[in-house]
Amino acid sequence: MNDDDQNEIATFGYERARDELVNVVKMLEQGGLDLDESLTLWERGEALANRCEEHLAGARKRVEDALAHRNQEN
C-alpha cells in the first residue's frame, strides 16, 4: 500500500473505515484473487482496522474523561 492510500485512510471517519473494512473482508473471503491482489487488500484491511481502533480509542478516552470529571464533581 502506498503513502497516498495511507493518507486517504487517515482522513476516514469510523463508519467509512468500518464499511470499507467489511468490503475488504468480503473480497478476501470470496477468493479468486492472485497473491499480489490479496496482499494489497490485506494491507488495506490492516490500515482500515487500525483506523477503526484509533477512533474507538479516542471514544474510550472521552468516556473515561467524562466519567472522571463527573466523579470529581461528586
Backbone as CSV, one residue per row, in Angstrom:
resi,resn,N_x,N_y,N_z,CA_x,CA_y,CA_z,C_x,C_y,C_z
1,MET,0.851,-1.173,0.000,0.000,0.000,0.000,0.897,1.235,0.000
2,ASN,0.527,2.218,-0.780,1.377,3.400,-0.897,0.967,4.497,0.090
3,ASP,1.788,5.549,0.129,1.544,6.643,1.076,0.230,7.360,0.805
4,ASP,-0.161,7.470,-0.475,-1.427,8.126,-0.793,-2.597,7.371,-0.181
5,ASP,-2.549,6.041,-0.254,-3.604,5.230,0.354,-3.619,5.417,1.867
6,GLN,-2.447,5.416,2.477,-2.348,5.613,3.935,-2.915,6.973,4.327
7,ASN,-2.543,8.004,3.562,-3.029,9.351,3.862,-4.539,9.445,3.686
8,GLU,-5.063,8.772,2.667,-6.509,8.769,2.445,-7.220,8.118,3.624
9,ILE,-6.755,6.962,4.041,-7.388,6.227,5.144,-7.317,7.040,6.434
10,ALA,-6.251,7.801,6.609,-6.101,8.621,7.816,-7.194,9.682,7.926
11,THR,-7.866,10.000,6.825,-8.935,11.009,6.858,-10.311,10.395,7.091
12,PHE,-10.409,9.072,7.089,-11.697,8.398,7.201,-12.267,8.510,8.604
13,GLY,-13.560,8.717,8.666,-14.274,8.596,9.921,-14.433,7.118,10.248
14,TYR,-14.933,6.849,11.445,-15.077,5.463,11.884,-15.970,4.653,10.946
15,GLU,-17.138,5.188,10.632,-18.096,4.428,9.832,-17.550,4.099,8.446
16,ARG,-16.886,5.059,7.823,-16.341,4.797,6.494,-15.242,3.737,6.556
17,ALA,-14.357,3.852,7.529,-13.282,2.861,7.673,-13.870,1.480,7.944
18,ARG,-14.872,1.410,8.803,-15.516,0.130,9.118,-16.183,-0.473,7.886
19,ASP,-16.923,0.352,7.143,-17.621,-0.146,5.960,-16.646,-0.645,4.903
20,GLU,-15.552,0.090,4.699,-14.563,-0.364,3.725,-13.868,-1.636,4.201
21,LEU,-13.635,-1.734,5.506,-13.029,-2.946,6.052,-13.937,-4.152,5.812
22,VAL,-15.221,-3.985,6.013,-16.179,-5.068,5.751,-16.083,-5.498,4.293
23,ASN,-15.998,-4.544,3.381,-15.889,-4.874,1.954,-14.592,-5.607,1.639
24,VAL,-13.501,-5.182,2.256,-12.219,-5.850,2.038,-12.297,-7.300,2.503
25,VAL,-12.879,-7.515,3.670,-13.001,-8.873,4.197,-13.841,-9.730,3.254
26,LYS,-14.946,-9.193,2.763,-15.795,-9.941,1.827,-15.026,-10.336,0.580
27,MET,-14.257,-9.391,0.040,-13.492,-9.675,-1.170,-12.449,-10.762,-0.925
28,LEU,-11.794,-10.696,0.222,-10.793,-11.712,0.546,-11.448,-13.074,0.770
29,GLU,-12.607,-13.094,1.402,-13.298,-14.355,1.654,-13.801,-15.001,0.367
30,GLN,-14.163,-14.179,-0.609,-14.646,-14.713,-1.877,-13.541,-15.421,-2.642
31,GLY,-12.321,-14.986,-2.433,-11.187,-15.599,-3.123,-11.152,-15.219,-4.591
32,GLY,-10.383,-15.976,-5.352,-10.276,-15.723,-6.776,-9.289,-14.629,-7.141
33,LEU,-8.610,-14.086,-6.160,-7.629,-13.031,-6.414,-6.242,-13.640,-6.486
34,ASP,-5.372,-13.004,-7.255,-3.998,-13.501,-7.255,-3.306,-13.032,-5.975
35,LEU,-2.122,-13.535,-5.751,-1.418,-13.265,-4.494,-1.177,-11.781,-4.267
36,ASP,-0.732,-11.063,-5.299,-0.462,-9.629,-5.137,-1.725,-8.851,-4.792
37,GLU,-2.830,-9.183,-5.448,-4.096,-8.506,-5.152,-4.537,-8.808,-3.721
38,SER,-4.387,-10.049,-3.316,-4.760,-10.442,-1.956,-3.917,-9.708,-0.919
39,LEU,-2.627,-9.623,-1.153,-1.742,-8.926,-0.208,-2.063,-7.445,-0.135
40,THR,-2.349,-6.842,-1.278,-2.710,-5.427,-1.293,-3.991,-5.194,-0.510
41,LEU,-4.978,-6.051,-0.715,-6.222,-5.933,0.036,-5.987,-6.163,1.524
42,TRP,-5.167,-7.154,1.852,-4.863,-7.433,3.256,-4.233,-6.206,3.920
43,GLU,-3.283,-5.591,3.247,-2.626,-4.396,3.789,-3.628,-3.265,3.984
44,ARG,-4.526,-3.091,3.019,-5.552,-2.058,3.158,-6.458,-2.383,4.346
45,GLY,-6.812,-3.646,4.485,-7.641,-4.049,5.615,-6.972,-3.774,6.943
46,GLU,-5.687,-4.045,7.030,-4.942,-3.752,8.260,-4.969,-2.258,8.570
47,ALA,-4.752,-1.429,7.552,-4.766,0.025,7.745,-6.158,0.499,8.166
48,LEU,-7.191,-0.066,7.559,-8.563,0.299,7.926,-8.883,-0.132,9.354
49,ALA,-8.460,-1.327,9.730,-8.685,-1.810,11.096,-7.959,-0.909,12.105
50,ASN,-6.752,-0.495,11.781,-6.015,0.410,12.668,-6.735,1.744,12.804
51,ARG,-7.298,2.233,11.703,-8.035,3.499,11.751,-9.260,3.366,12.651
52,CYS,-9.962,2.240,12.543,-11.112,1.996,13.411,-10.678,1.977,14.875
53,GLU,-9.563,1.307,15.155,-9.048,1.251,16.529,-8.710,2.641,17.057
54,GLU,-8.158,3.498,16.205,-7.847,4.867,16.624,-9.121,5.592,17.051
55,HIS,-10.173,5.444,16.255,-11.441,6.089,16.604,-12.008,5.529,17.898
56,LEU,-11.960,4.212,18.048,-12.500,3.590,19.258,-11.702,3.985,20.500
57,ALA,-10.391,4.077,20.346,-9.557,4.506,21.473,-9.888,5.943,21.866
58,GLY,-10.115,6.788,20.873,-10.494,8.170,21.153,-11.836,8.254,21.859
59,ALA,-12.782,7.448,21.421,-14.097,7.437,22.059,-13.986,6.919,23.491
60,ARG,-13.197,5.873,23.675,-12.990,5.306,25.018,-12.398,6.365,25.949
61,LYS,-11.429,7.112,25.466,-10.790,8.156,26.270,-11.796,9.238,26.655
62,ARG,-12.645,9.623,25.709,-13.648,10.647,26.001,-14.603,10.184,27.090
63,VAL,-15.026,8.922,27.025,-15.932,8.385,28.040,-15.229,8.347,29.392
64,GLU,-13.993,7.868,29.407,-13.240,7.816,30.666,-13.057,9.206,31.253
65,ASP,-12.748,10.177,30.411,-12.574,11.556,30.888,-13.879,12.114,31.447
66,ALA,-14.979,11.840,30.767,-16.279,12.327,31.238,-16.636,11.693,32.582
67,LEU,-16.377,10.399,32.720,-16.659,9.731,33.994,-15.775,10.265,35.108
68,ALA,-14.515,10.499,34.810,-13.599,11.036,35.817,-14.037,12.435,36.236
69,HIS,-14.458,13.235,35.291,-14.915,14.594,35.588,-16.171,14.548,36.458
70,ARG,-17.083,13.638,36.131,-18.315,13.504,36.904,-18.003,13.073,38.338
71,ASN,-17.050,12.133,38.484,-16.685,11.657,39.814,-16.011,12.739,40.639
72,GLN,-15.293,13.633,39.983,-14.637,14.732,40.706,-15.656,15.731,41.221
73,GLU,-16.778,15.863,40.533,-17.807,16.801,40.955,-18.601,16.272,42.130
74,ASN,-18.601,14.968,42.326,-19.395,14.363,43.428,-18.620,14.265,44.687
